[in-house]
Every structure is written in C-alpha cells, then in structure tokens.
Amino acid sequence: MRWLLVPLLISAIPLPANSLPERFRSAPGEVAVLSYTDLSEGIAKSRNSSFREIIDLSPSNRTTKKKEPIGKKRPRFYLFKGDQSVPVGELVEAAKQIPGVAIAEPNYLGNLAYVPSDDLYWQTADHFGCAGFEEAWDIQRGAESVVVAVIDSGVDGNHGDLKEVLHSASYNFVDMNDEVFDDFAHGTRVAGIIGAMEGSETPDNTGIVGGAFGCQILSLDVVDSEGNVSAIHTAAAIMAAVAQGAQIINLSLSFHSNSQNLKFACDEASKSALLFASAGNENQGDTPVYPASFDSVIGVGATTLDCVTRAPFSNYNRLETNLVELVAPGQNIFTTVPGSVYDGVYTSGTSFACPIVASVAALMQAKYPTQSPLGIRNHLRETAVPLGAWAGYGKVSAKDALDTDLEPKLTVAS
C-alpha cells in the first residue's frame, strides 16, 4: 500500500555526499520504520508532511500460512520517502513524531556477498563432496515439506532446474509484485546451490542438483535495479518468510550499519526458523557485518578449494568480533544461472558458502521435522569440523550432521 503526501520543504544544509564511509551508506531521503499498528491514522493525526510517499511493505493482501494468535500485534514495516536534499537525520526525527512509530532509522544499504570469478582463475572443486553431501544423501534428501527462503535478487522461475521447486508465494519487495526474475544472476545461483532439482529438464539433460534437492524455494527479491539491498526491504522479507512457513532463511547479503529494524526481524524469525547470512568478502575480522553478527543469525564464512584453509576474500573471527559461526566451501562453486544454461563460470564468495550450510540445515529439517531451530543449530555446531577460531565452530559436515542421531523432539530455548 502507498500513500502520496504533499512534501514540506525543510530548510537545512544537506550533508555532504561523502559524509559517511561508503560501507555505511543509506538511501537519500528515505526512512525505515517499524510499527505495530496501521500507521495511516497516526499519519493523518500528526499532519506530518515531511514525506511525499509512504509505502507499507507488509504484503497484507497475500495469504499467509501461519496465523497470528488473537490479540497479538503484528509488526509492520514501512518505507518513508522524503526530499533527498534534506539530511536523513531530520527525516528520521520527523518520522519519530508520528504516533505508532516504534523504530525509525535511515534506510541502510548493503551488498550481495559476491566475488566475480571465472573458470580460468579458479580451479574446479567438488563443493558438495568436500562438505560430505554424497554420504548425507544416502541418509536423507530434501523434502517438499521444507521451505527455504532465499532473500536475494530474485530467481529465474523458468530455469529447468528451479521452475518446479519455486514456491507460489515468491515475491518482489522492491516493486511490490510477484515478479521475482533475477536481473543480477545472484539469487538464481544461491537457489541452485540449495534446491536445483534432481532429474530436471535442462538443455541436453545436463542439469545439476542442489544440496537439499526436493525442498521448496521461496524467492523474496530485495534488490533494486541498481543492485542495492535495503535493510527495510530485507526485514520485511524475513517476516514474510516466517509468515509463509519457511523453516530455513538464507541471506547472502551484508550490511555494515546495525539496522534495528533488521535486528528485530531476525530476532523474531529465529523463534521459528534458522537464519543463515554470509559473513562478507572483505578479508577482515575487526568490523561487525550484519545480519551475520546478530546472535539470532548463523554467520557463514568461506574456505578455499581444500575445504580447510580460509578463502582469501572471506571475513573471519578475530578478537571479540562475532562474524563467523560455521564455514563451507565458497570458491569455484558451479551452479545455476538465469536462462536454463550453465555458462562455465565458477562463482566465489561467502554468498555461496552460505547456501551450502543452509542446505545441511534443510536436510536436518527434513529428517527431524519436529526439531526446534535451536536444536538443529546446536547439532550443526556439534558436528562441525574444527578449523580454528577464525571459523567459529568449524566447517559444516552434512555427513556427520545426518549420521549422528538427534532426538526428534522439540528443544525449548531458555
């Protein structure tokens, strides 16, 4: 839902374009808002005309799988758009004056955690073999009852390896419609690593399989036409994923700004789902990266082709930073790209290590459907292969995770 408002020109000196480091950037003139009520009444009462447009990012007109208990207030995310020449701090303060606003902050921007590469640079690697999937598939394969949300740049729904597993509730949070086609060939790569179908119809029958093939992929597009990822769209997508019953949420993206809206969404979602986020590709361990650094999220780093050494681009744990909980192969990953073709380009980045770990969790969810997110998270930690402090609990092992018994009962978090 959108409201168009008459703007009030605020007299102020705009901040210089370079007043903040590039990695802490936010969208000019935009404020990200969380509320527990429909803000239309509060906006009318406040007569606040600082914003020309207000967008309700809650897809309330769409059917949700999970029903909220009677009396429970449902969080709603909004995007307020004002004059881009006005300092965002003033717009944030204006938004806070509207009755019903719980959180108001700049609309922080992030990045997809992707490192471009080609087959002449990286050597071929068997990422699934390295992570123990071949043995794990003898124990458990993906199940249609498992829904993995891929919050990313969209997915090519016509791809032969993906069209049959794409969830009907897939959604574009930037354009607010059902068109989730991938303009950046990022989300399609991530989705293929997780859910590319076994025995699918592809040119020359040369398809691949994902680590949790057989599961459903819920594509939630949060990337705009310029490749920007906003925290408020990501937060709204996370809440929508939970509403649609997703048990696993993959976030191959990162922010340096600590968005309170994003933290709220992750904390809420972690009560019923496992969240995985890429740790970033800056070869550093001193600065937090979000959402990977949130306690409610499993941060994923990347190894090299030997599946032991840290990939040269991967962020890591150092001193008191909490970037990485688990790692997986993130170099020379061969996966799906838009167009039902395989272009021979191997892709690298923590973006692609993240869905490998998420795939193991999806297999665990298929084997133990009544287990809690905390129970599966603890099991992934306990069965990981230690690699040193930089890698958190270590390299994920699909074989050990599936081969080691886990009682199929609910684990209640304290």
N, C-alpha and C positions, 0 to 999 in steps of 0.2 A: 504494500500500500504506500502511496506517495501523497504528500501534501505540498502544494506550491504556495509559498508565502511571499509577501512583499518585503524586500530587504530594507533594513535600516543601515545607512552608511555610518560606520563608526569612525570618528576622526582619530587617527593614530598613525604613528610612524611604523610601517611594516618592518619586521625583522629582516636582515639581510638573508639572501638565499642560502648563504653558506654559514649561517649562524650555528648550526649543529653539524656534527660529523655526518657524512653520508649514510653511515650504517644506522644512525638514529633518526632517519628521516620520517616525516609524516606527510600525509596528503594536504596540500594547502587548502585552507578554508573549510576543512572537514572535522567534525567532532563525532567520536564514537560513544554511544550512550547505552546503558543498561537500565531497564525499568522493570518493575513487577506489575505494572498496570498499562493499560492502553493510554498513551500519552496525549491523545487528541484533545481530551477535556482539559488536561493541565496546560497544554499549549494555548488553547482558547482563553483560559482564565488568566494566564500570565501576560497575554498580549505581547509576547516577546517576538519581535520582528527582525532579529539578528540573522535569521536563516531564511534563505529563499526556497529551500526544499528539505523535507524530512521524509526519509524512507524507512518504512517498517520492514526489517529484514526477516521477521518471523513469517515463514510461509504458512500462515494460519488457514489458508483456503485449501491446503493439501491434507489428505488423510494421513494421520499418524498411527503407527502400530501400537504405541504404548499410550495408555490412558492415564491422565494425572488424577490423583486422589481428589475427591470432592473437598473444596476449601483450600487446596494448595495453590499458591500464586505461581503462575508460570512466568519465568523470566523472558523478557523480550529485548531484542537488540535493535537499535535504531542508528541510522547514519544521517547526521545533520549536515547540510551543506550551506555555507555562507559565503561572504565576499572573500575571495582569495587574497586580497590586498590587506585584509585585517589580520593582525597577529593571532595565531591559533589559540594562544593563551587567553585572549579576551573572549574569543568564541566559546572556549571551554567554560569560562566563568559565566557567560550568558546562559549556556545550557544548564548549568547547575541551579539557576534560579527558577527553572520550570518545575512545578510540582510533580512529584512522581519519579524524578530522575535519581537513580541510585548511584550510578557511576557515569562520569563524563570525562573524557580524555582525548588527546589528539588521535586521529586515525592513523596509527603507526603502520608503516610499510615494511615488508620483509622480502625475502628472496626464496626462490626454489633452490634447493641444495644440490646443484648440478655442476659437474665439471666436464665440459666438452672434450671429446677424445675420438680417435679413430683407430681402425684396425692396423694401421702402420705404426702406431705408437705403443699401444698396449698389446701384450701377448695374450693369447687365448687362455681362459681359466674356466674351470668347471665349478661355478659357484655353488650349485646345489650339492655336488659331490663333496665339496670341502665342508659344507655345513651339515653333512650327514642326512640329507633328504632321501637318498636312494634306499637306505635301510629303514628310514622312518615310514616311507610309503608302503612298505611291506606290513607295517603295523596299523597305520591309519592314513586315510586320504581325506581330502577336503569333503565337506558335506554342504548340501544346499541349504540346510538349516542355519549355517554360519554366514553372517553378513559382515563383510569387511568394507568399511567406508574409506574411500580414497579421496581425501580432501586435497585438491591439487588443481591442475589446469584443465580438467575435463578428461574424457576418454573417447576414443573413436568407437562409437557404438556399432559401426559397420564392419569392424575388424573381424575376420573369420575366427580368430582365437578368443574374442571377447564378447561378440554380439549376443551369445546365448546366456551369458552369465551376468550381463548388466542389469542391475536392479531397476524396476519400473519407476521407483521414486527418485531416481537420479535428478539433480537439479543444479541450475546455474545461479549462484547467489549474486553475481555481478549484474547480469542482465535481468534477473528475476524471472526466469522462464525455464523450460525443460530442455533447452538446447545445451548439451554438455560436450559438443565436439571439441577436440583438443587442438588448439591453434599453436601450441608450443612443443608438442611431441614429448611432453614430460609426464603428464598423468597417465598417458597410454603406456609408457614404459613401466611406470610403477605398477599399474594394474596388471600388466602382463606377468611381471615377476611374481605376483600373488596368485592370480586366478586364470591365466591362459588355459584354455580347455584342452583336455586330452582327446585326440582323435578328431579335432575340429576341421572344418572345411577351409583350407587356405590354398593359395596357388601351388600347384604341384604337390599338394599334401605335405608341405614342408613346415607345418606349424610347430610350435613349442608348447611346453606345459609350464604352469606356474607352480610355486611351492605348495600351494593349498588348492590345487585344481579341483573343481567341484563345488567351491563356495560361490556365493553371490558377491558381486562388486557393486557397491553403492557409490557412484561418482558424484561428488559435490564440488562444483567448479567455483574457485575463489580468486582466479587470476584475471586481471583486466587485460585490455587489448595491448597494453604496453609492457606486459609481463610483471606488473606489480601485484603483490599479495598484501591485502589489508588485514589488520588484526580483527576488525569488527566483522568482516565477512567470514573469516576463519572461525571466530567464536560462534557466530550464528550457525555455520555449517556443522560444528561439533554438536551443538544442541539438537539440530535436525537429525543428525546421525543417530543419536540416542533415541529420539522420538520414533525413528524408523526401525528400531530394534537391533542396530549394529552392535555386535559384541567386540569387534576389533576396529580401531580407528588409526589409519596411517596418515601421518603429517610429514611429508618430505619437503619441509619448508622451515624457514627460521627467521627470527626477529632478534634484534639487539635491544630494542626497547621492551621494558617489562610492562606489558599491557595488562591492566587489572581486569578488563573485560575478557581477555583471552584466558587469564588465570582462573577466573570464575567459571568459565565454560569447561575448562579442563578438569577442575576440581569436581564439578557437578557430574561430568560424564564418567569420571573414574569410579563412581559408585556402582555403575552397571556395565562398564566397558573397559577394555585395555587400550591405552593410548600410546602410540609409538611415534617419536619425532626424530628427524635427522639432527645430528649434533653440529653440522656445518662443516664447511670446507676451507677454513682459514689457517689451518696448521697452527692452532693456538689452544692454550688451556687456561688462560688467565681471565677471560671475559665470559660471563654467562651468555647463553644463547637460548632463546625461548621459542617454542614451549618445552624444548628438551630439558631445560634446567628446572622446570617445575617438579615438585615432589610427586605430583599425581601423574607424571608422564615418564615413560621409559625412553631415555635418550640413547640414540644408536650411533656409534662410530663405525669406521671402515677399516678393514685390513687390506693388505696387498694380496697378490696372487698366491702367496704361500699360506695365506689364512692365519698367519701368526704375527707378522710384522705390521705395525701401523701404516696405513696408506699415507703418503707424504702430504696429502691435502687435508686429511681428517683432523678435526678438532679432538681434544683429548682431556682427560682429567689431570689437573696439576694443582698442588697445594690444596686450597679449600674449594675449588670450583667443582660443581656438580653437573658436568656436561654429559658424561657417558655412563650408562648402566650396563649395556651389552654392546657387542660388536659383531659384525658379519662381513663377508666379502663385499667390497664396494668398488672393485676395479675390474674393468673388462667384463661387464655384465651384458650378455646378449639377450635382448627382449623384444617385445612388440613395439612397433611404431605406427603412426596413423597410415592408413591406406592398405592394410592387409598385406604388407610386404615386409621384408627383412633386408635392410639396406647395407648390411655388412659392417655397420658402425657399432663398435662396442662402447658402452657408456659407463661413466665412472662418477662417483660422488657418494656422500653419505645418504643422498636421496634414494640410492638404490641398494644400500645396505639395509636401510630401514624396513623396506617391504619383505626382505628375507627373514628378518626377525619376526615381523608381523605374521608371516606365513606359518612359522613354527607355532605361534600362539593360536592361529586359526586351526591348525591340526589338533592342538591340545583341546580347543573348544569343541571340536567335532568328537573327540574321544571322550571327553568329560563334560557333557552339556550342562550339568547342574553345578559345576565348579564355579566358584566366585572369581572375579578378576584378580583379587589379591592372592588366591590360591594358585592360579596359573602363573602370576608374576613371580611368586616365591619359587615355584618349581623351575621356571626358566633360569632364575638366579642360581639355584642349587645344582642344576645340571650343566651350567656353562663351563667352558674350558678356560681356566685362569691364564691370563696373558700378562699380568702386571697391573699396577694401579691405573695406568693410562686408560685401560679398557674396562674399568669398573669390575663387574663380576666375571667378565671374560667373553669369549666367542660363543655365540649360541650354538647349541648342538641339537638338531632335530632328532637324531637317533637317540641320544641319551634322554631327551625330554619325553619321547614317546615310549622308550624301552624301560624307563623307570616308573614304577607304579605310583599313581597319585589317587588317593581315595576319592571316588566320585561323589563327594558330598560338599555342601556349602561350607565355606570358611568365612566366619564373621569377623570383619575388621574391628579392631579395638579402637 
